[in-house]
């Protein structure tokens, strides 16, 4: 993936709503690095965890529509959300079966060859890591890279990093000059969509992750998934009430960290949109 | 009770495969008899503490053909699909996929979900995709609170999210929405034509 490369870009629902800062920071970073993102036209939801909870076929057909569109553009499909990424990868894997491909082609109303490759934007930026034009080193900032569950699992389908102790985001964080702290909860589940129907479970899991990141000495957490972000960032005040534990750990998208290192301003990167304000930590390190 | 039988390929099975096992194996592509009950799945499962059975016991229940027990358990709904169990299973069973197949069975059998709110959440999520083509967070929350009869759930965060512009008031519009509706309809039609395989009790000839 050399500089100057182009991707069919699939933001996924949340990057146009609750996670707009992920979309904005990703676009700015890609612009700086000469990576072209061509957003798919009229894209639709990947089905998340709900489509395949009722129907395997629906869980394949919704992402297949996106795979078909990327194939038509003749570009690799770049995905930002870890959940969308997982659904698209799994669908592409299932569509390797010829009969499934025929059936799904009829269901989405367009036959296709399942030729588009699916990459997460973390992989795209990782390929730029060695030549990252750092303008403002993030030296002194201690970052806990949090991958969540779906980015690196299942290994035989996603297959770009270790399932228990992945390194790709840590490498990128280190390339900005920051320090990636070693810690044990990189791929523990944050509770995902349970923040609505079983908020008690989500709160417990997210709190555990943040406590561990804090105990590892991190100043902030870096994420690559809007759902992880929402669970870890937005609920810290609820945690304070529920567990009488002040976390106060800002949660940033990895694109925002890279953006800062590339010299972009905190406001441009929408760092002011997080519920847990990252600016005090960044100011204390002379980064904002 | 039938005694152990010899399959055509010569593999000995202690019991004929139950309909439950046949369904799970055909839908998930996993072989549940490979499970030797080491318990790594339950040990690493983030939501096991809230489950009645836990993944290890669900695996055993499938092996024993205990369909009612499995479908009535909270486990199949409290599985977050995080895949930690699958990643760690020494027998290389995709346990998360097994759980997913059990939710499909619950849907096919219209069994009463032990976790009503989780099932409702998934259903509303699908309804919103069908309607708008994309997810609409505020609409999802509102529908969930109304239909689930917990009108004040999760409201604490709303003002903070709104003030940061993180919660759009209106759904996103996409021209793809009509195509998405057509996909839902065609999936339903295809599944009516060929429903997920409903295997008969004790048919063992298909194995190996």
Interface residues (C-beta under 8 A of the other chain):
Chain A: X13 X14 X16 X17 X18 X19 X20 X41 X42 X43 X44 X45 X47 X48 X49 X50 X51 X52 X53 X54 X55 X56 X57 X58 X61 X62 X65 X103 X106 X107 X108 X109 X149 X150 X153 X154 X155 X163 X164 X187 X188 X189 X191 X192 X193 X194 X195 X196 X197 X198 X199 X200 X201 X205 X234 X235 X237 X238 X273 X274 X275
Chain B: X27 X46 X47 X50 X78 X80 X81 X82 X83 X84 X86 X87 X94 X100 X103 X104 X107 X115 X117 X118 X120 X121 X122 X123 X125 X126 X129 X133 X134 X135 X137 X140 X141 X144 X148 X153 X154 X156 X157 X160 X161 X164 X165 X166 X167 X168 X172 X174 X175 X176 X177 X179 X180 X182 X183 X184 X186 X187 X190 X191 X196
